[in-house]
Amino acid sequence: MDPEAARTARESLDLAFHMSNILDTGLDRHTLSVLIALCDLGVNPEALAAVVKELRKEKTSLSSSLPAASSLP
Amino acid sequence: MEEEEDQQKLPDLVKELVQRLLSQNLPPNSPPLNPNSPEFINSLRYAHRILSSRLTPSVAPDAAAIADSIKRRLAAHARSSEALSFADLFSKFAHKAQSVNNKWAVIYLLKIISEDRHHSHHQPPPLLPNLAFSQPATHHHKPWTNGALLISKDPDNRRDVAFRDFVAFVREENEVSEEALVRDVLYACQGVDGKFVKFESESKRYAVPDSVRVPRATRSIVHSLCELGVLFRNVSGYISQSMDRFPAEDVGTVGQAFCSALQDELSEYYKLLAVLEAQSSNPIPLVSESATSGNYLSLRRLAVWLAEPMVKMRLMADLVEKCRVLRGGAMAGAIHLHAQHGDPLVHEFMRRLLQRVCSSLFEMVRRWVLEGELEDIFAEFFIVGQPVKAESLWREGYRLHDAMLPLFISPSLAQRILRTGKSINFLRVCCEDRGWADAATEVVDDKGAASRRGGFGYGETDTLEFLVDEAAKRIDKHLLDVIFKRYKFKEHCLAIKRYLLLGQGDFVQYLMDIVGPELSEPANTISSFKLSGLLETAIRASNAQYDDPDILDRLRVKMMPHESGDRGWDVFSLEYDARVPLDTVFTESVMARYLRIFNFLWKLRRVEHALTGTWKTMKPNCITSNSFTRLQHAVKMQLVSTLRRCQVLWVEINHFISNLQYYIMFEVLEVSWSNFVSEMEVAEDLDDLLAAHEKYLHSIVEKSLLGELSQSLSKSLFVIFDLILRFRSRADRLYEGIHELQARMTESSSSSRDQNKSRTRKQLTDKSAEQGSWIADGRKALTQRAGEFLRNMGQDLDAIAKEYSSLQEEFISQLPVQQHVDLKFLFFRLDFNEFYRRLCPSM
């Protein structure tokens, strides 16, 4: 990528990151960039959001299962 | 190639996403995620499943709308500074981020994620109060829509299961989502068939067909909301129909105004519908497996929004139905009836509508009242004109057309309007006067702003009244000025009275003297030229010559159509030529009535003239006794008694006639005239004048026994007149005979004395030799003849006297029974000492 395109890409990402912070989505930069790339490819944003939500839910199950796991030596 | 790359990138990206998310989830000190752990693979598979299950978004790709809704949400949560900064960022993002092609997707994504997070924070519904971290949050969604996402500590998930079952059941019943129905209803409100809501032409309503599975409640709501659509169809159908008929000139200006006012209201309606549509496509979507989305616009919200337009549309549809066949002022009147409503919303609406509709009507009124112009191409105005001759312009040229008279203009106001315009036209046409324009401009200046076009309209009827009154006042005054000053109405009336009603005594006397002998001839031998010449002579001989020559010009002799056997007396009459504009007052029928009165008065005058003639022969009482000393006593007695009888009869007749004459002249003519003059003074417009004149004529006709009620009376009166004329001729003959006798007497008495004188007298008597053959007879024969003559005369006179008294009695007895109160005065005069009453106790 030429520097110009890289710069715009970075700026766009910055803007998007700001917006996502305002909206308090809890996404970090990297995840956001991945999501943006997926959107660009034409994936349904509703589906992506569903994935994000479901996988975050897993967090609780994982975190709930983890203490069990960590309790194991 | 690129596509393949993209395809290749996709799973990689997904994998990376999953990894990232999961690693986010891990607590800080745990080991890094193993991409090949079974949990990871499970999650990956799950992610793929989700991604493939929903391929199309449920919302239209409108980045700006989504950004708007985000802003609103932020503002609603009292984070307005953040909302502003978000707006700022978004605008920059939208303009600058070239690398991101699918901006709306990004924004949408962010929105959903943030909402989900927030909802997962503020989760618990009021149904589950026993959750530990529950905070009773204010959220506006139906609880069961989130049923599937509850974080509940319910161990066997019973409620969860129940909710899921309920959701499934609702979904089963609702084949169609609520937002689709809402959209369809909005389409139906504009008269367009939607996907599920169709127009059924048999029942004339919009409904969801039975084939679509929709619960009954929803069906009935849809049905009631779509009534709006039906009404809308009616109204817009009417408008388009009228527009089609415009070229055919079937729809008048009022109809056009009505259509345009309706169209304005409809455009307001469209605006509302557009706003509602924007709202309806602005969902607050939930990524959930619920049956209905929490759209801002649900059917019930729609019902609330559409309540007011429903009222207005119902009104409009009602009006359209009523006015389908009406036009012009009738349409305005029908709409006005509807405006008598207590509800202020309706009242305001109707007022606006009516102001537009009636503007053309009021303009027409204004033009008519100020300029006398009827610009009425479509025949909508309540005044119609028809082309007539100049003299009937006032009475028949314009009239009110009641069907087109709207109800807010009262009949008296309409009369005033009619009269004002009529006056202007009358002035313009008949009087050729231009001065009325000044009067009109005075009104305009006076009224100032209120009289400008469109300055007064419906609801300001009192302004209209004021304008009409002002205009009427001025125009009427002007008209009366013109009539009185320029056309000398009063002078003409007076002239008619003096000539046609025989007011100018000396003129009539001369006329009668001159024309009398002529008129005794049969009618067909009389030439009107000669009579006109005689009329001129009479005029010049009397005081009439000092009159205005214009008036004298108009006086003419008229010979009525005669049959054989008529004498001149029966066909002679005078006539007065009244020209435009006065012939509005003196129409043909009016002049005919004057003629009748003239005939009656002329007859009366003739009789009176005859009586005075008889008096003239009777008066020189040189029938002194010394001429008759040589007669026999019996004959002398006879002579005296005959003479006396003649005189007595004359006196009686004279009493009757002179009282009748006095009654006619003073109690009928003069009184009516003074009433008429006083009414003329206070008359305010031509209608008043016409009415006053009518009254004047009518009273004359009634009181002089020419009316319908007194026909028998007038017949007997005419018989009396004939009898009087006969009496006159008899009396003349009597006196002629007596003078002859006297002449004989004196001649024969002095014949022996004065032979010389007799020679000259013989010449005289020679002339009279043709008449009688008395000369040859002696005195005895003379006496005998005289006696015979006198006896005959006496008998004649007796007969006449008897007939006369019987007729008179009949006449007088009929008088008290008459209804007209003035005839009682006549009766009083005729019988002031109750002579007749005592004579004939039947009275």
Interface residues (C-beta under 8 A of the other chain):
Chain A: A5 T8 A9 E11 S12 L15 A16 H18 M19 S20 I22 L23 D24 T25 G26 L27 D28 H30 T31 V34 L35 I36 A37 L38 C39 D40 L41 G42 V43 N44 P45 E46 A47 L48 A49 A50 V51 V52 K53 E54 L55 R56 E58 K59 L62 S63 L66 S70
Chain B: D6 K9 L10 L13 V14 E16 L17 V18 R20 L21 L22 Q24 N25 L26 P27 S30 E39 S43 Y46 A47 I50 L51 S52 S53 R54 L55 T56 P57 S58 I70 L74 E82 S85 F86 L89 F90 K92 F93 K96 A97 Q98 S99 V100 N101 N102 A105 V106 I107 Y108 L109 L110 K111 I112 I113 S114 D116 R117 H118 S120 P285 V287
